[in-house]
Amino acid sequence: MARKKKESGGGGAPEWMVTFGDMMSLLLCFFVILVSMSELKQNQRYQKAMESIKRAFGYQGGAGWISRDTPPANTNQQDLMNLIMRKFQLQIGKSSDQGIEGENPSVKTVREGLEFSIGGQISFEIGKAELLEGGKEQLNIFAETIRGMNTKIRVRGHTALIPPERYQPFRSLDELSYARGLAVKAHLVGQGIREERITVEACGDNEPLRVQAYDDATRALNDRASIIVTESLVDKFTGKPQEKPQGIIDG
């Protein structure tokens, strides 16, 4: 009877070694990432690194945010700012009147979101709350960029420090600043911005752009209204309907 040929074992590394090698490669990559992040001194670069890691692992959820002066990269604030600036750059040189900072309104990012300010001689008269035609035109352009959104808007009225006889019939500078905020709100609503999006605040003369303002031209820079487009949605501030107690029948 013929003797069976003894089967020889397969060549190469055992299966457990392949898995072990993969694990060690992943650990090496992990420590390389740790070392790389330890060298990032700027918050913005750190955030970009985190976003790259999320995309590499296919993560689609949210992540924590590192506090810094600029808004998060995953918001639409930067796109909104670029859109507003493009629209107002078309208006440069069309008015000889002085605005909040030169001929154009100011746009900047703040902690709550994006702040848009109008003011100066083209928006309000000293001691008055009525919007001038220049301010209305600027608000019309701004309203086009925020119409149709669902985020909350804060309108903040400001005034210059002037004696009481110059802001009558208003009883105080707070009342004057609130009236300016209401005037801005009414104009935005007339331009199609939903009223429930807008809240009005009175700042009086507490936040001047120019502290030492001794003439009307300089004081005009403090007569302004600022509009803050926040990241908060309107639904977050809408209460839920009260539940009807069981056993109560309408009619």
C-alpha positions as CSV (number, residue, x, y, z in Angstrom):
1,M,0.0,0.0,0.0
2,A,1.4,3.3,-1.1
3,R,2.3,5.7,1.7
4,K,0.5,9.0,1.6
5,K,2.7,12.0,0.9
6,K,2.9,14.2,3.9
7,E,1.4,17.6,3.3
8,S,3.7,20.4,3.8
9,G,2.6,23.5,5.9
10,G,1.8,26.8,4.1
11,G,4.5,29.4,3.8
12,G,4.3,33.0,5.1
13,A,3.4,34.7,8.4
14,P,0.6,33.3,10.6
15,E,-2.8,35.0,10.4
16,W,-2.5,36.6,13.9
17,M,0.7,38.5,12.8
18,V,-1.2,40.2,10.0
19,T,-3.8,41.5,12.4
20,F,-1.1,42.5,14.8
21,G,0.7,44.4,12.1
22,D,-2.4,46.3,11.1
23,M,-3.0,47.3,14.7
24,M,0.6,48.6,15.1
25,S,0.2,50.6,11.9
26,L,-2.9,52.3,13.3
27,L,-1.3,53.0,16.6
28,L,1.7,54.6,14.8
29,C,-0.6,56.8,12.8
30,F,-2.5,57.8,16.0
31,F,0.7,58.9,17.7
32,V,1.8,60.8,14.6
33,I,-1.5,62.7,14.7
34,L,-1.0,63.5,18.4
35,V,2.5,64.8,17.7
36,S,1.3,66.9,14.8
37,M,-1.5,68.5,16.8
38,S,0.9,69.3,19.6
39,E,2.7,71.5,17.2
40,L,-0.4,73.5,16.1
41,K,-0.3,76.8,17.9
42,Q,-3.2,78.5,16.2
43,N,-6.8,77.6,16.9
44,Q,-7.8,77.9,13.3
45,R,-5.2,75.4,12.1
46,Y,-6.2,73.1,15.0
47,Q,-9.8,73.2,13.9
48,K,-8.9,72.5,10.2
49,A,-6.9,69.5,11.4
50,M,-9.9,68.2,13.3
51,E,-12.1,68.6,10.3
52,S,-9.6,66.6,8.2
53,I,-9.6,63.8,10.7
54,K,-13.4,63.7,10.8
55,R,-13.6,63.5,7.0
56,A,-10.9,60.8,6.9
57,F,-12.9,58.6,9.3
58,G,-16.2,59.3,7.6
59,Y,-17.7,61.1,10.6
60,Q,-20.8,63.1,9.7
61,G,-21.9,64.3,13.1
62,G,-21.2,67.5,15.0
63,A,-18.1,68.2,17.1
64,G,-17.0,70.5,19.9
65,W,-15.8,74.0,19.1
66,I,-12.6,75.7,20.2
67,S,-13.3,79.2,21.4
68,R,-11.7,81.9,19.2
69,D,-12.5,85.3,17.8
70,T,-13.8,84.1,14.4
71,P,-17.0,82.0,14.0
72,P,-16.9,78.2,13.4
73,A,-15.9,77.0,10.0
74,N,-19.1,74.9,9.7
75,T,-21.4,77.9,9.8
76,N,-22.7,80.2,7.1
77,Q,-21.5,83.4,8.7
78,Q,-18.5,83.9,6.5
79,D,-20.5,83.2,3.4
80,L,-23.1,85.7,4.5
81,M,-20.4,88.3,5.3
82,N,-18.8,87.9,1.8
83,L,-22.2,88.2,0.2
84,I,-23.0,91.4,2.1
85,M,-19.6,92.9,1.3
86,R,-20.0,92.1,-2.4
87,K,-23.3,93.9,-2.5
88,F,-22.1,97.0,-0.7
89,Q,-18.9,97.2,-2.7
90,L,-21.2,98.1,-5.7
91,Q,-22.3,101.2,-3.8
92,I,-18.8,102.7,-3.2
93,G,-18.5,106.2,-4.6
94,K,-22.2,106.7,-5.1
95,S,-22.7,108.9,-2.0
96,S,-20.8,111.9,-0.8
97,D,-22.4,111.8,2.7
98,Q,-20.5,110.3,5.6
99,G,-21.6,107.0,7.0
100,I,-20.7,105.0,10.1
101,E,-17.2,104.5,8.8
102,G,-16.8,106.5,5.7
103,E,-19.4,106.0,2.9
104,N,-20.3,102.4,3.7
105,P,-21.9,100.6,6.7
106,S,-19.7,98.3,8.8
107,V,-19.8,94.5,8.8
108,K,-18.0,92.4,11.3
109,T,-18.2,89.1,13.2
110,V,-19.1,89.2,16.9
111,R,-19.6,86.5,19.5
112,E,-23.3,86.1,18.6
113,G,-22.9,86.0,14.9
114,L,-22.6,88.7,12.2
115,E,-23.1,92.4,13.0
116,F,-24.2,94.9,10.4
117,S,-24.2,98.6,11.4
118,I,-25.6,101.7,9.8
119,G,-25.4,105.2,11.1
120,G,-23.9,108.6,10.8
121,Q,-25.4,111.5,8.8
122,I,-26.9,109.3,6.1
123,S,-29.0,107.3,8.6
124,F,-30.2,109.4,11.5
125,E,-30.3,113.1,12.4
126,I,-29.0,114.2,15.8
127,G,-31.8,113.5,18.4
128,K,-34.1,112.0,15.8
129,A,-35.4,108.4,15.4
130,E,-36.6,108.5,11.8
131,L,-34.6,106.7,9.2
132,L,-33.2,108.9,6.4
133,E,-33.3,107.8,2.8
134,G,-29.6,106.8,2.9
135,G,-30.2,104.4,5.8
136,K,-33.2,102.9,4.1
137,E,-31.2,102.2,1.0
138,Q,-28.6,100.4,3.0
139,L,-31.2,98.4,4.8
140,N,-32.8,97.4,1.6
141,I,-29.6,95.9,0.3
142,F,-29.0,94.1,3.6
143,A,-32.5,92.7,3.7
144,E,-31.9,91.0,0.4
145,T,-29.2,88.9,2.0
146,I,-31.1,87.8,5.0
147,R,-34.6,87.4,3.6
148,G,-35.9,83.8,3.7
149,M,-33.6,82.7,6.6
150,N,-34.9,81.3,9.9
151,T,-32.3,82.8,12.3
152,K,-32.9,85.3,15.0
153,I,-32.0,89.0,14.5
154,R,-31.2,91.5,17.2
155,V,-31.6,95.2,16.4
156,R,-29.7,97.4,18.8
157,G,-30.3,101.2,18.8
158,H,-27.5,103.6,19.8
159,T,-27.3,107.4,20.4
160,A,-24.7,110.1,20.9
161,L,-24.5,111.8,24.3
162,I,-26.4,115.1,23.8
163,P,-28.3,117.4,26.2
164,P,-32.1,116.7,26.8
165,E,-33.3,119.7,24.8
166,R,-31.8,118.1,21.7
167,Y,-33.7,114.8,21.9
168,Q,-37.1,115.9,22.9
169,P,-39.9,114.7,22.9
170,F,-38.1,111.5,24.0
171,R,-37.7,111.3,27.8
172,S,-34.3,109.7,27.7
173,L,-31.5,108.6,25.4
174,D,-32.6,105.0,26.1
175,E,-36.0,105.8,24.7
176,L,-34.5,107.5,21.7
177,S,-32.2,104.5,21.0
178,Y,-35.2,102.1,21.3
179,A,-37.2,104.2,18.9
180,R,-34.4,103.9,16.4
181,G,-34.3,100.2,16.8
182,L,-38.1,100.1,16.2
183,A,-37.7,102.2,13.1
184,V,-35.1,99.7,11.7
185,K,-37.3,96.8,12.6
186,A,-40.4,98.3,10.9
187,H,-38.3,98.9,7.8
188,L,-37.0,95.4,7.7
189,V,-40.5,94.0,8.2
190,G,-41.6,96.1,5.2
191,Q,-38.8,94.5,3.2
192,G,-40.1,91.0,3.8
193,I,-38.2,90.0,7.0
194,R,-40.5,88.1,9.3
195,E,-41.4,90.0,12.5
196,E,-40.9,87.0,14.8
197,R,-37.2,86.9,13.8
198,I,-36.5,90.4,15.1
199,T,-36.0,91.6,18.7
200,V,-35.1,95.2,19.6
201,E,-32.7,96.4,22.3
202,A,-32.0,100.0,23.6
203,C,-28.3,100.8,24.2
204,G,-28.6,104.5,24.7
205,D,-25.3,106.2,24.8
206,N,-23.5,103.4,26.6
207,E,-21.6,102.0,23.6
208,P,-20.1,104.9,21.7
209,L,-17.8,104.4,18.8
210,R,-16.2,107.8,19.6
211,V,-15.9,108.6,23.2
212,Q,-14.5,112.2,22.8
213,A,-17.2,113.6,20.5
214,Y,-17.4,117.4,20.8
215,D,-19.1,118.3,17.5
216,D,-22.1,117.0,15.5
217,A,-20.0,115.5,12.8
218,T,-18.2,113.3,15.3
219,R,-21.3,112.6,17.4
220,A,-23.1,111.3,14.2
221,L,-20.8,108.3,14.3
222,N,-22.4,107.3,17.6
223,D,-26.0,107.7,16.2
224,R,-26.4,104.3,14.7
225,A,-28.3,101.0,14.7
226,S,-26.6,97.6,14.6
227,I,-28.2,94.4,13.4
228,I,-26.8,91.1,14.7
229,V,-27.7,88.0,12.7
230,T,-27.3,85.2,15.2
231,E,-26.8,81.5,14.8
232,S,-30.0,80.7,16.8
233,L,-33.1,79.6,15.0
234,V,-36.5,81.1,15.6
235,D,-37.9,77.7,16.6
236,K,-35.6,77.6,19.6
237,F,-37.5,80.6,21.1
238,T,-41.0,79.4,20.2
239,G,-43.0,77.9,23.1
240,K,-44.9,74.7,22.7
241,P,-48.7,74.7,22.9
242,Q,-50.1,73.8,26.3
243,E,-51.3,70.2,26.6
244,K,-55.0,69.9,27.3
245,P,-55.7,68.1,30.6
246,Q,-57.5,64.8,30.2
247,G,-61.2,64.8,30.9
248,I,-61.8,68.4,29.8
249,I,-64.2,68.7,26.8
250,D,-64.3,71.8,24.6
251,G,-67.6,73.4,24.0
